[in-house]
Amino acid sequence: MKLSVLLAISLLRLSTAEKLHLVRQDPSLPSLLRRLGNDRTRLHRMLSFLSDEKAKACFFGMSCYPATLAQLENPPFRLLYTGELPQPSDHLLTLCGTRYPDGLGSRLSYAFALEASANGCALVTSNSRGSDRAALYACLDLGTPGYVVCDAGLATKRIQANSLLTHANVISPFEPDDQAIPFRCLARNVVSTALGLVTVVLQAPLHSGALACATAALDAGRDVYVHEQALQSPTLGEGGLALVGMGCPTFSCYAELACSLDWSSSVQLRQTSSSDALYRFGSAWYSLEYD
């Protein structure tokens, strides 16, 4: 089926199941354009954006569509992305943390992301500041792209101007020029937690986006784990404590989490002095030890 037809169907005000049913009816593009009316300009914009082949599109029902995301009750029908999409063999781990961590929270995010990525985890983060940005620095330093789910369209300045994203696999369920507004941030949380097989919560205050992300993971039936070090802050750890009160387990280090998940932990992170370290974040230096 032509890309223009699939994009046109993606713009109709229908559920994903209804859109998939329409795809199977093999509608013509002219009939879809009549249904779109003035919205056909949005179709032309997406076709123009995709014409330079820097970004690609994937639709629900295709073999490239992430299997974990397809488990949602109403998954996005259309994904625009750069780089690659997750593979069924990936150990997808979604990382949630506040946009305003303290120094401990930022270092914790970097160190955990570095060790998890070194052990073969495919991290799922967002384009937000704070904890997610620290995790992206770890992915960049290690040379592992990870997956970034955006709260805006791929053509927006918010995404285009973020130099960290040039090294990542970037995914957006939105149209190219869609700006980040609250409901899109919430929708992004649903997608990012559905992508991951498991969600790890770092510093998360009450009433924060990080806590909303963890709640979305629980709603999607995902296991949610809380890092013990993230609970040390009286305010930045309140959301994590609330999750623990709901029954979410805690863990002290990546190796402990990996043991619970039966994932590899053959690479250990060590905080060390600058003289023998390969990785630095702020004033902290780290090295990786391979078994």
C-alpha positions as CSV (number, residue, x, y, z in Angstrom):
1,M,0.0,0.0,0.0
2,K,1.3,3.5,-0.9
3,L,2.7,5.7,1.9
4,S,0.3,8.5,1.0
5,V,-2.7,6.2,1.7
6,L,-1.3,5.0,5.0
7,L,-0.5,8.5,6.1
8,A,-4.0,9.7,5.1
9,I,-5.6,6.9,7.1
10,S,-3.4,7.9,10.1
11,L,-5.0,11.4,10.1
12,L,-8.6,10.1,10.3
13,R,-10.3,10.5,13.6
14,L,-10.6,6.7,14.2
15,S,-9.2,4.3,16.7
16,T,-6.2,2.2,15.6
17,A,-8.3,-0.9,15.3
18,E,-10.7,1.0,13.0
19,K,-7.8,2.4,10.9
20,L,-6.4,-1.1,10.5
21,H,-9.8,-2.3,9.4
22,L,-9.9,0.5,6.8
23,V,-6.4,-0.5,5.6
24,R,-7.7,-4.0,4.8
25,Q,-10.5,-2.5,2.7
26,D,-7.8,-1.0,0.4
27,P,-9.3,2.5,0.0
28,S,-8.3,4.8,-2.8
29,L,-6.3,8.0,-2.1
30,P,-9.0,10.3,-3.6
31,S,-11.7,8.8,-1.3
32,L,-9.5,9.4,1.7
33,L,-8.7,13.0,0.6
34,R,-12.4,13.7,0.4
35,R,-12.8,12.4,4.0
36,L,-9.8,14.5,5.2
37,G,-11.2,17.8,3.8
38,N,-9.0,20.7,4.9
39,D,-6.8,18.2,6.8
40,R,-5.2,17.1,3.5
41,T,-2.6,19.9,4.1
42,R,-1.3,17.9,7.1
43,L,-0.9,14.9,4.7
44,H,1.1,17.0,2.3
45,R,3.3,18.2,5.1
46,M,4.1,14.7,6.3
47,L,4.9,13.6,2.7
48,S,7.2,16.5,2.3
49,F,8.9,15.8,5.6
50,L,9.5,12.2,4.7
51,S,10.7,12.9,1.2
52,D,14.3,13.6,2.2
53,E,14.5,10.1,3.7
54,K,16.1,11.3,6.9
55,A,13.0,10.1,8.8
56,K,10.9,7.0,8.2
57,A,7.3,5.9,9.0
58,C,6.0,2.7,10.4
59,F,2.4,1.7,10.8
60,F,0.5,-0.6,13.2
61,G,0.3,-4.1,11.7
62,M,3.7,-3.9,9.9
63,S,6.5,-6.2,10.8
64,C,8.7,-3.2,11.8
65,Y,6.1,-2.1,14.5
66,P,7.5,-2.7,18.0
67,A,5.9,-5.8,19.5
68,T,5.8,-4.3,23.0
69,L,4.0,-1.2,21.9
70,A,1.4,-3.2,19.9
71,Q,0.2,-4.6,23.3
72,L,-1.5,-1.3,24.2
73,E,-5.2,-1.2,24.1
74,N,-5.1,1.6,21.5
75,P,-1.5,2.0,20.3
76,P,-0.4,4.7,17.9
77,F,-1.3,3.8,14.3
78,R,1.7,5.8,13.0
79,L,5.3,6.2,14.2
80,L,7.7,8.6,12.6
81,Y,11.4,7.8,13.5
82,T,15.0,8.3,12.7
83,G,17.5,5.5,13.1
84,E,16.0,2.2,14.0
85,L,13.0,0.8,15.8
86,P,13.3,-1.7,18.7
87,Q,13.7,-5.3,17.8
88,P,12.0,-8.3,19.5
89,S,15.3,-9.5,20.9
90,D,16.0,-6.2,22.6
91,H,16.1,-6.0,26.4
92,L,14.1,-2.8,26.5
93,L,14.3,-0.9,29.8
94,T,12.4,2.4,30.2
95,L,14.1,5.0,32.5
96,C,11.9,7.5,34.4
97,G,13.3,10.4,36.4
98,T,12.5,14.0,37.3
99,R,13.4,16.8,35.0
100,Y,14.9,18.6,38.0
101,P,17.1,16.1,39.8
102,D,19.7,17.1,42.4
103,G,23.4,16.2,41.9
104,L,22.9,12.7,43.3
105,G,20.0,12.1,41.0
106,S,21.9,13.2,37.9
107,R,24.9,11.0,38.7
108,L,22.6,8.1,39.5
109,S,20.9,8.4,36.1
110,Y,24.2,8.6,34.2
111,A,25.8,5.7,36.2
112,F,22.8,3.4,35.9
113,A,22.3,4.1,32.2
114,L,26.0,3.5,31.6
115,E,26.1,0.1,33.4
116,A,22.7,-1.1,32.0
117,S,23.8,-0.2,28.4
118,A,27.2,-1.8,28.8
119,N,25.3,-5.0,29.8
120,G,23.2,-5.0,26.6
121,C,20.1,-3.2,27.7
122,A,18.4,-1.0,25.2
123,L,17.4,2.1,27.1
124,V,14.1,3.9,26.4
125,T,14.2,7.5,27.5
126,S,12.7,10.9,26.5
127,N,13.9,14.2,25.1
128,S,13.3,15.9,28.5
129,R,15.9,17.6,30.6
130,G,17.3,16.3,33.8
131,S,17.4,12.5,34.5
132,D,16.7,11.5,30.9
133,R,19.4,13.9,29.5
134,A,21.9,12.4,31.9
135,A,21.0,8.9,30.7
136,L,21.5,10.1,27.1
137,Y,25.0,11.4,27.9
138,A,25.8,7.9,29.2
139,C,24.5,6.3,25.9
140,L,26.6,8.8,23.9
141,D,29.7,8.1,25.9
142,L,29.3,4.4,25.5
143,G,28.3,4.6,21.8
144,T,24.9,2.9,22.3
145,P,22.1,4.8,20.7
146,G,19.1,3.8,22.9
147,Y,15.6,4.8,22.0
148,V,14.2,8.3,22.6
149,V,10.4,8.8,22.6
150,C,9.6,12.5,21.9
151,D,6.8,14.7,23.2
152,A,6.8,16.7,19.9
153,G,7.2,16.3,16.2
154,L,10.5,15.5,14.6
155,A,10.6,18.7,12.6
156,T,10.2,21.0,15.7
157,K,13.1,23.1,17.0
158,R,12.7,21.3,20.3
159,I,13.9,18.1,18.6
160,Q,16.1,19.4,15.8
161,A,18.2,21.6,18.1
162,N,18.9,18.8,20.6
163,S,22.3,17.6,19.6
164,L,22.1,14.5,21.9
165,L,19.3,13.2,19.7
166,T,21.6,13.0,16.6
167,H,23.2,9.9,18.2
168,A,19.9,8.2,19.2
169,N,17.1,6.3,17.7
170,V,14.3,8.9,17.9
171,I,10.6,8.0,17.8
172,S,7.6,10.3,17.7
173,P,3.9,9.3,17.5
174,F,3.1,12.9,16.5
175,E,3.1,14.8,13.2
176,P,6.3,16.6,12.2
177,D,5.4,20.1,13.4
178,D,3.4,19.2,16.5
179,Q,4.7,21.2,19.5
180,A,5.1,19.8,23.0
181,I,2.0,20.5,25.1
182,P,0.9,18.7,28.3
183,F,-1.4,16.1,26.7
184,R,1.4,15.1,24.3
185,C,3.8,14.7,27.2
186,L,1.3,12.3,28.8
187,A,0.9,10.5,25.5
188,R,4.7,10.2,25.2
189,N,4.8,8.7,28.7
190,V,2.3,6.0,27.7
191,V,4.4,5.1,24.6
192,S,7.8,5.1,26.3
193,T,6.6,2.8,29.1
194,A,4.8,0.5,26.8
195,L,7.9,0.1,24.7
196,G,9.9,-1.1,27.6
197,L,9.7,-4.6,29.1
198,V,10.4,-3.1,32.5
199,T,10.4,0.5,33.9
200,V,13.0,1.8,36.4
201,V,12.2,4.9,38.5
202,L,14.9,7.2,39.7
203,Q,14.2,10.4,41.5
204,A,10.5,11.1,41.2
205,P,8.7,13.8,43.3
206,L,5.0,13.5,44.0
207,H,2.9,15.0,41.2
208,S,5.8,14.8,38.7
209,G,6.0,13.6,35.2
210,A,8.3,10.8,36.3
211,L,5.6,9.5,38.7
212,A,3.0,9.8,35.9
213,C,5.4,7.8,33.7
214,A,5.6,5.0,36.3
215,T,1.8,5.0,36.7
216,A,1.5,4.6,32.9
217,A,3.8,1.6,33.1
218,L,1.7,0.0,35.8
219,D,-1.4,0.7,33.7
220,A,0.3,-1.1,30.8
221,G,1.0,-4.1,33.0
222,R,4.8,-3.5,33.1
223,D,6.9,-4.3,36.2
224,V,8.2,-1.1,37.9
225,Y,11.3,-1.1,40.0
226,V,12.5,1.8,42.2
227,H,16.2,2.5,42.7
228,E,17.0,2.7,46.4
229,Q,19.4,5.6,46.1
230,A,16.7,7.7,44.5
231,L,14.7,7.5,47.8
232,Q,17.3,9.3,49.8
233,S,16.1,12.8,49.0
234,P,13.2,13.9,51.3
235,T,11.3,15.6,48.4
236,L,12.7,14.1,45.2
237,G,12.1,10.6,46.6
238,E,8.5,11.0,47.6
239,G,7.1,9.6,44.4
240,G,9.4,6.6,44.6
241,L,8.3,5.9,48.2
242,A,4.6,6.1,47.0
243,L,5.4,3.4,44.4
244,V,7.1,1.3,47.0
245,G,4.0,1.6,49.2
246,M,2.0,0.3,46.2
247,G,4.1,-2.8,46.1
248,C,6.8,-1.8,43.5
249,P,10.1,-3.6,44.5
250,T,13.4,-1.7,45.1
251,F,16.9,-2.5,44.0
252,S,20.3,-1.3,45.0
253,C,22.3,-1.7,41.8
254,Y,22.0,-2.9,38.2
255,A,23.4,-6.3,39.1
256,E,20.5,-6.9,41.6
257,L,17.9,-5.8,39.0
258,A,19.5,-7.9,36.3
259,C,19.3,-11.0,38.6
260,S,15.6,-10.3,39.2
261,L,15.0,-10.1,35.4
262,D,17.5,-12.9,34.5
263,W,19.4,-10.5,32.3
264,S,23.2,-10.2,31.9
265,S,25.3,-8.4,34.5
266,S,28.8,-9.4,33.3
267,V,29.9,-5.8,33.2
268,Q,30.3,-3.9,36.5
269,L,30.5,-0.2,37.0
270,R,33.1,1.3,39.4
271,Q,33.4,4.9,40.5
272,T,37.0,5.7,40.5
273,S,39.7,8.4,40.3
274,S,40.3,10.3,37.2
275,S,43.7,8.7,36.5
276,D,42.2,5.3,35.5
277,A,38.7,6.2,34.3
278,L,37.2,6.3,30.9
279,Y,33.9,8.0,31.7
280,R,33.1,11.2,33.4
281,F,29.9,12.9,34.4
282,G,30.3,16.2,36.3
283,S,32.9,15.6,39.1
284,A,32.4,11.8,39.1
285,W,34.6,9.4,37.2
286,Y,33.6,5.8,36.3
287,S,35.2,2.7,34.7
288,L,33.7,-0.5,33.5
289,E,35.0,-3.9,34.4
290,Y,34.3,-6.9,32.1
291,D,34.2,-10.5,33.3
